[in-house]
Amino acid sequence: MLWTIIIILLVLWLVGLIGQIGGGLINLLLIVVLVLLVIRLLPGRKK
């Protein structure tokens, strides 16, 4: 599910770079998804 969202946002980001669609919102969403991806990939604390 997370990978699907990442791919969709990357495609929209590339389209936004070419066609100026989405502006700053797509960049903000891309940053949020990248942060979530990094948090998910880092090993969590074990309780």
N, C-alpha and C positions, 0 to 999 in steps of 0.2 A: 504494500500500500504506500509506504513512504517513498519507495523508488519510483512509483508511478507519478506521485506528486512532484518529485524532483525532476523527472523527465519532462513533464508538462510545463513546469515553470521554466526550465532551461529553454524549451522550444519557444515559449512566449517571450522570454527575455531576448532571444536571438531575433525574433520577429520585431520586437520593440526597438532593438538597435537599428534594424534596417528601415522600418516603417514609422518609427516614433509613435508606436501604439503602447499605451499603458503608462508611459512616463516613469515617474519615481515610484509608483505603487508596485510595479513588477520588480523593481530593484530591491525594494524593501522586503517583499515576499521572498525573493531569492535569498537574501541575507538571512532571514528567519529560518528558512528551510536548511540552509547550510549550517547554521548554528545547531539546529535540531539534529542534523546528521552527525555532526562532530560529537555531540553529547551522547548520541546513541552508539557510536562506534567506540567511544572511550569505555574502558571497563568500569563498571559501577562498583560502588563499595559493597562488600559482602558483610551482611549482618550476622 
